């Protein structure tokens, strides 16, 4: 076997391989002989089919199979010798030697992209802020009030609407030329004034409205509004107020507490459960923020050449998601490049540290996902029944394990963050 390699551009490689024709001819003959012994053709006794008939019936297909297998096998030999990892499906082309009428060497080319060599920046140099949260009694009180507000009781009132009231409205939106615009209408819509659900000063302009009143409300959509055709547009809404309701918080009594899953119905147990839930939520958010900072550090401090095929695959994947419909092309491509780069960097950590998916962590991940559904057992069985689904979970677990390994090497800087600011990553990363 003769081999030559060349770099075409970037991470793309092309190899040219010559396979001895005698090897191909011998393998072809062996397979045709085997077919002659096992194939059944009408008019011939088993094992007595002439070689010429076998050649006419199956020769071309068998030769394709033999050449395809030989090309893949020799390509793997070259990849092993060069220590290359393929990042895109190879494109094969037979240059010469296809003619089955003569025994001749077969020359083919294979073109593909490879993964880049990775040399991680010293992770010991990374400084990652770790939020430290103190949950006080006032924080628990605020959460209890929040839970009560979520379950407040609404009753109709005979007075003008005020902030925090819930109104039932019909509305129709018009562009400057008087035409209606898609998504600008609604019927029997419930809206808590001051909740910020509606754009601009829509909710504020309904303060003082009474039942059966029709109000004309002028609104200007923000320049960065999600629907580009409305961004920056001045529109007018015709709004009919159909009902006004005031909210009343439920009493913090045994009945209310039991409805929230606290069996003994006592306020002491309820507040304890609320605090534990807040601690779990905060711990999860802290992990998310630390992980986000770590990924940012990896991406910014480890520039790596990216296989174009992987970037294009990721772009296709991102574009197939509805949530990216309004994302500009350049931003979407940067997101794809970041995802591919981080996959390569974390994959390098996984290989160098020989990280394998921990079975217990895989089970814990599946249990956590299953708990979000009404029948967790069925969800767990659904994962267990398909090896591909399990492999996807294992890949996520391995990535987390790689991040945990990196996290043990970096410098963690404790940062005290008020509970109310925990949901704002900017306040953590710039503290």
N, C-alpha and C positions, 0 to 999 in steps of 0.2 A: 504494500500500500504506500503510495506517494502522497504527501500532504504539503500544501503551502497555505500560509495564512496572510491576511492583509487587513489593515484598518482602513475602512472606507471613510467614515466620518464619526466624530464623537465616540460613542460606545458601540457603534456598529462594526461588526467583523464579518469577513467573508473568507471561507476556506474553500480550497480546491482540492479534491481528493480523487485519486486514480485507483480503482479497484481492479486487480488482475482478472481478465476475462475468463481465465480457466476456472477460477473460483466460482464465478457466477454461473458458468455453463455446467459445472459439476453439481451445484446445488439445484439448478433447474432440472437437470436430468434425474436427480434423486427424487424430486417431488413428482415429476411426471410418471416415473416408474411406480411410485407409491400409489398414485391415483389410478393407474392401470390395474392395480391389484384390488382396489376397494370400490371403484366406481361401477355403477350399473348403467348400461346403455342398451336400449332395445335392439335386439338382433344379434347381440354378442353374449357369449357365456362369460360369467364372472371370472376375472383373471386372464381372459383370452382376448381382450380388446387390443387391436394393433396399436403400436406406438404412434403411428401416423395419425390415427383417429384422435388419440389423446392430445397430440400436439395441436391438431386443428381446433379441437374443442376448447382446450384449456391453456394452450401455450402462452398466449398474450397475457392473460390474467395472472398466471403463475409467475411469468417473468416480471410483471409489475410488482407482485408481492415480494419476490426475491430481491429485486433492486431496492424497493422501499425499505425492507428490513436491513439490507446491507448498508444502505445510506445512513439509517438511524444508528446502527451499531457502530459504524466507523466514526460518525459524528460524535457519539458519546466517548469514544476512545480519544479523539482530539480534545474534547472539552476537559477530560480528566488530565491529559498531558499538560494542557495549558493552564489548568486550574481556573477555568472560566465557569461562571454560573449564568445560564441563559435567562434573559429577561423578556424575550419575545419569541413567538413561534418561528422556527427557522423556515426560510423560503428555499426550497430545493429546486435545482434546475440541472437536468442531465445535459452535459455539453457534447458528449460523444459516447458511442458504444451502445446505442439503443438497438441497432439493427440485429434482430434475432437470427438472421441467416448466416452470420459469421461469428466466430469466437474472437472477441476483441476486448481490450481493456475498456472499462466504463469510467468516464470522467464526469464528475458532477461538482456543482458549487452549492454551498449552503450559506445563506446570509441571515444574520440575526444580531440582536443587541445583547450585551452582557451587563451584569451588575457591576457597578464601579467598586474599586477598592476603597475601603473606609478606614480612616484613621481618626478616631474620636479625639476631640480636644479633652484635656485632663478634666474629668468630671469633678475632681477635688476642688477645682477653682470656682465652681458654680456656687453662688449664694442665693438661696431660695428662702423667701419669707414664709413663715408658718404662722397663720393667725392663731392667737390665743383668746378664747372667748370665756367670759365670766357671765353666767346666767344668774341674775339676782332675783329677789322676790318681786320687784317691780316688773321685770321681764315676764315672769310667770303670770302676774296680774294682767299684763297687756295681752298675753296669749289667751287667757281665760276670757277676757272681754272680746277678743277677736272671734273665738269660738261661739260666744253668745250672739255676736252680730251676724255671723253666718247663718244662725238659726232664728233670727228675730221674727217676730210675729207682725204681720202687716194688717192694718185695718183702715178702711176708707175714712177720709176726713172731708168736711165741707168748708174748705178754706183755700186760699191761694197756695200754690206749690212753693216749698222751701227746700234748701239744700238738705240732703239726706232723706228727703221724701222719695217714694217710688211712684213714678207716673207710668200710665199706660197710654201709648201714643200711636197714631198713624202718621207717617211722614212721606213726603215725595220731594225729591231733589231735582232742581232745574239748573242747567248751565246758563251762561250769560245770554245766549240766544233764545232761551225759553224752552229748549228741548230737555226731556228727561235723560238721565244718564244711568247706565247699568249699575245695579247694586245700590241705587240711591233711594229706594223706596222700602217701606216696611209697614206691616199691619199688626196691631195689638202687641207692640214691642214694649217690654218692661224695662224701664231705665231708672236707676237710682241717681238722682241729681248730685253731682259732685264726685261721681265715681271715676270720671275721666274716660268712659267708654267711647264717647262720641268726640269728634274732631273739633278743634277750636273752642269757641265760646258757646257751642250749641246748648250744652246743659245749663250754663249760666243764664242764657237768654230765656229759659223756661221758668226761671224763678219768678213767682208772682202770677203765673198763669192759673186760670181756673178751669173747671170741667166744662167741656163743650166749646172752649175757646179755640180759635185757629190763629196761630202765630206764624208770621213770615220771618225766618231767621237767615241772616246773611253769614256765610262762612267762607274763609279762604283756606284751602288745603295747604299743608306745609310743602315746601319745595322738595323735600325728600320723602314725600308720601309714597307708600308702597306701590300704588297703581300709577304708573308713569303718565297715563292720559289725564289724570286728575291733579297731579302734582302742581302746586302753585296756582291752581284754578280758583276763581271766585265763583261760588255757587249760592243758590238760595233754596231753602227748605220750607215747604208748607207743612206745618205741624198741627195736628188736631189732638188736643188733650182729652182723653176719654175717661180717665180716673186718676185720683190722687190718693196715695196711702201713706200713712205715717208708720214708722217702725217702732216696735216695743221689744226690748230685750227680755228673753225668758228669765225667770227667777233661777238663781243658782241653788236649786233644791234637789232632793233625792231623785225625783222623777227625771229631771233634766240630766243629771249626772249619769243615771243608769242608761239613758238613751245614747250616751257616748261610750258605752262599753265598760264602765267601771262597776263591777258587780255589787260592791257593798253600798254604793250610792253616797258615800261620805265625801265631804269637801276635801278632807285631808288626803284621802286616797286619790281623788281626782287631781289635785294640785301636784301630787307626787308623780302621777302618770304623765301629766302635762310636762313637767320638768324633764322626765326621762325621755319623752318624745322629742323635746327641744334639744336635749343633749345629743341624741342620735342624729337628728337632722343637721345640727351644727358640725358634728364629726364628719358626716358625709360631705358637707359643703367644704370643710377645710381640706379634705382629701382631694376634692375636685379642683380647688384653687391651687394647691401645691402641685398637683399633676399638670395643670395648665401652665404654670410657671416653668416647670421642668421641661415640658414639651417646647415651650417658647425658647428656652435656653438651648436645647438640643438643636433646634432648627436654625437659630441665629448664629450659633458658634460652630456649626459643622456644615459648611457649604459642601454640597456633593453633586457631582454630575448625574443627571437623571436620564434613564432610558426613555426615549420619546414614546415608545409603545405603551409603557405603563402610565405615563401622563395622559395620553389620549384615552386609554381605557378608563381611567378615573374620571376624566371629563365626561365621557359618555354616561358613566354611572351617576355623576352629579346632576347632569342635565335631565336624567330620567325622573328626578325627584321634584315634586310640585313646589317644595319649599324654596327652590332655587330659580323659579320662573322669572323673577324680577331682578336677579343678580346680574350685574354687568359682566360681559364676557371676560374682561381682563381680571376682574376680581375672582371669577369662577376658576380661571386658569391658575391663578396664584394659590387658590385653595387646593386645587388638584395637585400642584407641584409640592405644596407643603405636606399633603397627606402621603404622597409617594416618598418624599424625602424622609419623613419620620418613619415610615415603614421600613425603609432601607437601613436607617440608623439603628432602630430597635432590633431589626433582624440580625444586624451584625453583633449586637450585645448578646442576643439569644444564642447565636452560634459560638461565639468566643467563650461564653460562660456555660455553654452546654445546658441551657435551661430547658427543662421538660415540663409539660403541663402537670401540675399537682392534682391528682384525682379528687382529693377532698375539696380543693378550691373550685374545681369544675362542678362538683356536686352542689357546693354552696351557691355558686353563681346560678345554676339551674333552679335551685330551690327559691332563691330570691326572685328570679324572673317568674316562676310559677305562682308565687304568692300574690302576684298582681291579678290573678284570675280567680273565678269562682270555684273552679275544680283544679286545684294545684296538682293533684295526682295524675290527672289526664295530661296535663302539660308536661310533667316530668317524663311520662311514658312516651309522649310525642317526640321529645328530644332523644330518648334512649333508643327509639325504634329506627333512627336514621343516622348512620355514621357520618354523613356529610354535615348534619346539624351539629353533631357532637364536635366535629373538627372545627367548626366555626366558633363554638364556645371555647374550645381549647386554645384557639388562636388568640382570642380576647384575653384569656387567663394568662397565657404565656407573655403577652405584651405587658400586662399588669405586673407580672413577676419581673420582667426586665426593668420596668420603671422602678419597682421596689429595690432592685439591686443597685440601680443608679442612685436612688434616693439615699441609700446607706453611705454613699461615697461623698455626697455634696455637703456643703455647709448650710445648716438650717438656722435661720435668724428668727427667733420668736418676735412676733409683732402683736401687741395688744390691740384688739379691734372691738369696738362696741357691737353688741349683738345686732343693732338696727342697721349697721353698715356691712354686715357679713355678706349680704347678697351683691355687693358692689366690688368686683375684683380690682377695679382701678384703685380703690382706697387701700387695698392690701398690697398690691405690687409696688405702689409708690410711697408706701408708708416710711 
